[in-house]
Amino acid sequence: MESIESFFTWLFGTRPGVLVLMVGGVLLFLLIAWLLEKRTRKQFYNHEKSEDDWDLFDNEG
């Protein structure tokens, strides 16, 4: 039980621990965004593009 307490003390009480929390959070949200983008593209694969459409990843050219 003491090892868990020392881990949380390190994680929330030191600069490297907080940095690990921040970087881990950013990576987690990037992974979630990437997965949701893939699901959306799979669901709307036959969407006809108009002049008002824009594409963040622009697969064409």
Distance bins in CASP14 RR format, pairs under 12 A and 6 or more apart:
PFRMAT RR
TARGET T0000
AUTHOR 0000-0000-0000
RMODE 2
METHOD distances of the structure
MODEL  1
1 7 0 0 0 0 0 1 0 0 0 0 0
1 8 0 0 0 0 0 1 0 0 0 0 0
2 8 0 0 0 0 0 1 0 0 0 0 0
2 9 0 0 0 0 0 1 0 0 0 0 0
3 9 0 0 0 0 0 1 0 0 0 0 0
3 10 0 0 0 0 0 1 0 0 0 0 0
4 10 0 0 0 0 0 1 0 0 0 0 0
4 11 0 0 0 0 0 1 0 0 0 0 0
5 11 0 0 0 0 0 1 0 0 0 0 0
5 12 0 0 0 0 0 1 0 0 0 0 0
5 13 0 0 0 0 0 1 0 0 0 0 0
6 12 0 0 0 0 0 1 0 0 0 0 0
6 13 0 0 0 0 0 1 0 0 0 0 0
6 14 0 0 0 0 0 1 0 0 0 0 0
7 13 0 0 0 0 0 1 0 0 0 0 0
7 14 0 0 0 0 0 1 0 0 0 0 0
7 17 0 0 0 0 1 0 0 0 0 0 0
7 20 0 0 0 0 0 1 0 0 0 0 0
8 14 0 0 0 0 0 1 0 0 0 0 0
8 17 0 0 0 0 0 1 0 0 0 0 0
8 21 0 0 0 0 0 1 0 0 0 0 0
9 17 0 0 0 0 1 0 0 0 0 0 0
9 18 0 0 0 0 0 1 0 0 0 0 0
10 16 1 0 0 1 0 0 0 0 0 0 0
10 17 1 0 1 0 0 0 0 0 0 0 0
10 18 0 0 0 0 1 0 0 0 0 0 0
10 19 0 0 0 0 0 1 0 0 0 0 0
10 20 0 0 0 0 1 0 0 0 0 0 0
10 21 0 0 0 0 0 1 0 0 0 0 0
11 17 1 0 1 0 0 0 0 0 0 0 0
11 18 1 0 0 1 0 0 0 0 0 0 0
11 19 0 0 0 0 0 1 0 0 0 0 0
11 20 1 0 0 1 0 0 0 0 0 0 0
11 21 1 0 0 1 0 0 0 0 0 0 0
11 22 0 0 0 0 0 1 0 0 0 0 0
11 24 0 0 0 0 0 1 0 0 0 0 0
12 18 1 0 0 1 0 0 0 0 0 0 0
12 19 0 0 0 0 0 1 0 0 0 0 0
12 20 0 0 0 0 0 1 0 0 0 0 0
12 21 1 0 0 1 0 0 0 0 0 0 0
12 22 0 0 0 0 0 1 0 0 0 0 0
13 19 0 0 0 0 0 1 0 0 0 0 0
13 20 0 0 0 0 0 1 0 0 0 0 0
13 21 0 0 0 0 0 1 0 0 0 0 0
14 20 0 0 0 0 1 0 0 0 0 0 0
14 21 0 0 0 0 0 1 0 0 0 0 0
15 21 0 0 0 0 0 1 0 0 0 0 0
15 22 0 0 0 0 0 1 0 0 0 0 0
16 22 0 0 0 0 0 1 0 0 0 0 0
16 23 0 0 0 0 0 1 0 0 0 0 0
17 23 0 0 0 0 1 0 0 0 0 0 0
17 24 0 0 0 0 0 1 0 0 0 0 0
18 24 0 0 0 0 0 1 0 0 0 0 0
18 25 0 0 0 0 0 1 0 0 0 0 0
19 25 0 0 0 0 0 1 0 0 0 0 0
19 26 0 0 0 0 0 1 0 0 0 0 0
20 26 0 0 0 0 0 1 0 0 0 0 0
20 27 0 0 0 0 0 1 0 0 0 0 0
21 27 0 0 0 0 0 1 0 0 0 0 0
21 28 0 0 0 0 0 1 0 0 0 0 0
22 28 0 0 0 0 0 1 0 0 0 0 0
22 29 0 0 0 0 0 1 0 0 0 0 0
23 29 0 0 0 0 0 1 0 0 0 0 0
23 30 0 0 0 0 0 1 0 0 0 0 0
24 30 0 0 0 0 1 0 0 0 0 0 0
24 31 0 0 0 0 1 0 0 0 0 0 0
24 32 0 0 0 0 0 1 0 0 0 0 0
25 31 0 0 0 0 1 0 0 0 0 0 0
25 32 0 0 0 0 1 0 0 0 0 0 0
25 33 0 0 0 0 0 1 0 0 0 0 0
26 32 0 0 0 0 0 1 0 0 0 0 0
26 33 0 0 0 0 0 1 0 0 0 0 0
27 33 0 0 0 0 0 1 0 0 0 0 0
27 34 0 0 0 0 0 1 0 0 0 0 0
28 34 0 0 0 0 0 1 0 0 0 0 0
28 35 0 0 0 0 0 1 0 0 0 0 0
29 35 0 0 0 0 0 1 0 0 0 0 0
29 36 0 0 0 0 0 1 0 0 0 0 0
30 36 0 0 0 0 0 1 0 0 0 0 0
30 37 0 0 0 0 0 1 0 0 0 0 0
31 37 0 0 0 0 0 1 0 0 0 0 0
31 38 0 0 0 0 0 1 0 0 0 0 0
32 38 0 0 0 0 0 1 0 0 0 0 0
32 39 0 0 0 0 0 1 0 0 0 0 0
33 39 0 0 0 0 0 1 0 0 0 0 0
33 40 0 0 0 0 0 1 0 0 0 0 0
33 56 0 0 0 0 0 1 0 0 0 0 0
33 57 0 0 0 0 0 1 0 0 0 0 0
34 40 0 0 0 0 0 1 0 0 0 0 0
34 41 0 0 0 0 0 1 0 0 0 0 0
34 56 0 0 0 0 0 1 0 0 0 0 0
34 57 0 0 0 0 0 1 0 0 0 0 0
35 41 0 0 0 0 0 1 0 0 0 0 0
35 42 0 0 0 0 0 1 0 0 0 0 0
36 42 0 0 0 0 0 1 0 0 0 0 0
36 43 0 0 0 0 0 1 0 0 0 0 0
37 43 0 0 0 0 0 1 0 0 0 0 0
37 44 0 0 0 0 0 1 0 0 0 0 0
37 55 0 0 0 0 0 1 0 0 0 0 0
37 56 0 0 0 0 1 0 0 0 0 0 0
37 57 1 0 0 1 0 0 0 0 0 0 0
38 44 0 0 0 0 0 1 0 0 0 0 0
38 45 0 0 0 0 0 1 0 0 0 0 0
38 57 0 0 0 0 0 1 0 0 0 0 0
39 45 0 0 0 0 0 1 0 0 0 0 0
40 47 0 0 0 0 1 0 0 0 0 0 0
40 55 0 0 0 0 0 1 0 0 0 0 0
40 56 0 0 0 0 0 1 0 0 0 0 0
40 57 0 0 0 0 0 1 0 0 0 0 0
41 47 0 0 0 0 1 0 0 0 0 0 0
41 55 0 0 0 0 1 0 0 0 0 0 0
41 56 0 0 0 0 0 1 0 0 0 0 0
41 57 0 0 0 0 1 0 0 0 0 0 0
41 59 0 0 0 0 1 0 0 0 0 0 0
44 53 0 0 0 0 0 1 0 0 0 0 0
44 55 0 0 0 0 0 1 0 0 0 0 0
45 59 0 0 0 0 0 1 0 0 0 0 0
47 53 1 0 0 1 0 0 0 0 0 0 0
47 55 0 0 0 0 0 1 0 0 0 0 0
49 55 0 0 0 0 1 0 0 0 0 0 0
49 58 0 0 0 0 0 1 0 0 0 0 0
49 59 0 0 0 0 0 1 0 0 0 0 0
49 60 0 0 0 0 1 0 0 0 0 0 0
53 60 0 0 0 0 0 1 0 0 0 0 0
55 61 0 0 0 0 0 1 0 0 0 0 0
END
